[in-house]
Amino acid sequence: MSESVVERNRQQQVEWYGEPLSERLGRLLERLDLPQAGLSYLLGLPAPALSQLMSGNRARIGDEAVFSRLRAIEDLLGDPDFERMPSARVDELLATIRSGSGEPRATASDPGDADAGPLDRRAPDADAEPVPAAPPVPQQLPGDPVGTIQALLREVASAAELEAAAATLDQRFPELAEFLRVYGTGRAGDARAHLARTLGS
């Protein structure tokens, strides 16, 4: 795609979303310590589409549910108590957002109902991909085993179930218990450190 088209797309993003999506989505990746595949899973947005939005090869988010999840995650990160929340609680709240059972609140600066609001409500591009509300299997980027393991564990069990399983294993199989806690309810950074330490890489 030509530079002029990318620049035009980014200018449209500023008009619709207040800033380029590379910056808005990039903050989520940094604060949540996620790879792009992890964020695409939370948003219910195919990983290629997320990459295109961030690179400027696509201008707008074509699905209102995806934009609602984006705003809900931003609300969570804006909570004054977020940094003090246990990781298990953060995971539960993110799972609620992904499932669509929690609705974000509209604000004066980001009104979801406005015709010219940040979600463009015109007809989608002809080549736009259908977006699932909540994909049953997370899409992972190649070369990110930590993201794959975390997504798999969190797909098959809740944070509370993973913690209960770890507690059951604590006495006889402490290494397995640690594995479940680190990858199942811990932060991605801690999981990567554990992987490097365990494999000696």
Solvent accessible surface area in square Angstrom, and as a share of the most:
residue,aa,sasa,rsa
1,M,142,0.63
2,S,61,0.40
3,E,155,0.69
4,S,81,0.52
5,V,43,0.25
6,V,23,0.13
7,E,88,0.39
8,R,131,0.48
9,N,8,0.04
10,R,89,0.33
11,Q,110,0.49
12,Q,53,0.23
13,Q,1,0.01
14,V,70,0.40
15,E,131,0.59
16,W,27,0.10
17,Y,11,0.04
18,G,60,0.58
19,E,36,0.16
20,P,29,0.18
21,L,0,0.00
22,S,39,0.25
23,E,93,0.42
24,R,18,0.07
25,L,1,0.01
26,G,22,0.21
27,R,120,0.44
28,L,4,0.02
29,L,28,0.14
30,E,142,0.64
31,R,99,0.36
32,L,11,0.05
33,D,55,0.29
34,L,36,0.18
35,P,23,0.14
36,Q,55,0.24
37,A,0,0.00
38,G,10,0.10
39,L,0,0.00
40,S,2,0.01
41,Y,18,0.07
42,L,18,0.09
43,L,2,0.01
44,G,0,0.00
45,L,10,0.05
46,P,17,0.11
47,A,14,0.11
48,P,71,0.45
49,A,1,0.00
50,L,0,0.00
51,S,50,0.32
52,Q,59,0.26
53,L,2,0.01
54,M,26,0.12
55,S,43,0.28
56,G,0,0.00
57,N,60,0.31
58,R,39,0.14
59,A,13,0.10
60,R,31,0.11
61,I,4,0.02
62,G,54,0.52
63,D,40,0.21
64,E,90,0.40
65,A,42,0.33
66,V,1,0.00
67,F,4,0.02
68,S,26,0.17
69,R,16,0.06
70,L,0,0.00
71,R,22,0.08
72,A,9,0.07
73,I,0,0.00
74,E,45,0.20
75,D,46,0.24
76,L,16,0.08
77,L,14,0.07
78,G,59,0.57
79,D,51,0.26
80,P,119,0.75
81,D,70,0.36
82,F,3,0.01
83,E,123,0.55
84,R,174,0.64
85,M,34,0.15
86,P,92,0.58
87,S,33,0.21
88,A,34,0.26
89,R,115,0.42
90,V,5,0.03
91,D,22,0.11
92,E,69,0.31
93,L,40,0.20
94,L,16,0.08
95,A,49,0.38
96,T,55,0.32
97,I,16,0.08
98,R,41,0.15
99,S,72,0.46
100,G,36,0.35
101,S,87,0.56
102,G,27,0.26
103,E,138,0.62
104,P,27,0.17
105,R,168,0.61
106,A,66,0.51
107,T,61,0.35
108,A,109,0.84
109,S,108,0.70
110,D,24,0.13
111,P,49,0.31
112,G,12,0.12
113,D,131,0.68
114,A,38,0.29
115,D,132,0.68
116,A,92,0.72
117,G,7,0.07
118,P,11,0.07
119,L,10,0.05
120,D,17,0.09
121,R,102,0.37
122,R,145,0.53
123,A,85,0.66
124,P,85,0.54
125,D,69,0.36
126,A,118,0.92
127,D,115,0.60
128,A,39,0.30
129,E,64,0.29
130,P,123,0.77
131,V,35,0.20
132,P,55,0.35
133,A,67,0.52
134,A,44,0.34
135,P,13,0.08
136,P,103,0.65
137,V,109,0.63
138,P,19,0.12
139,Q,73,0.33
140,Q,46,0.20
141,L,74,0.37
142,P,131,0.82
143,G,80,0.77
144,D,21,0.11
145,P,68,0.43
146,V,3,0.02
147,G,6,0.06
148,T,63,0.37
149,I,48,0.25
150,Q,9,0.04
151,A,10,0.08
152,L,111,0.55
153,L,25,0.13
154,R,70,0.26
155,E,63,0.28
156,V,106,0.61
157,A,23,0.18
158,S,55,0.36
159,A,10,0.08
160,A,66,0.51
161,E,100,0.45
162,L,9,0.04
163,E,72,0.32
164,A,61,0.47
165,A,43,0.33
166,A,0,0.00
167,A,58,0.45
168,T,113,0.66
169,L,45,0.22
170,D,56,0.29
171,Q,174,0.77
172,R,193,0.71
173,F,89,0.37
174,P,69,0.43
175,E,126,0.56
176,L,97,0.48
177,A,1,0.01
178,E,73,0.33
179,F,66,0.28
180,L,27,0.14
181,R,74,0.27
182,V,25,0.14
183,Y,4,0.02
184,G,0,0.00
185,T,12,0.07
186,G,15,0.14
187,R,74,0.27
188,A,6,0.05
189,G,34,0.32
190,D,87,0.45
191,A,0,0.00
192,R,85,0.31
193,A,54,0.42
194,H,20,0.09
195,L,43,0.21
196,A,39,0.30
197,R,153,0.56
198,T,89,0.52
199,L,126,0.63
200,G,68,0.66
201,S,113,0.73
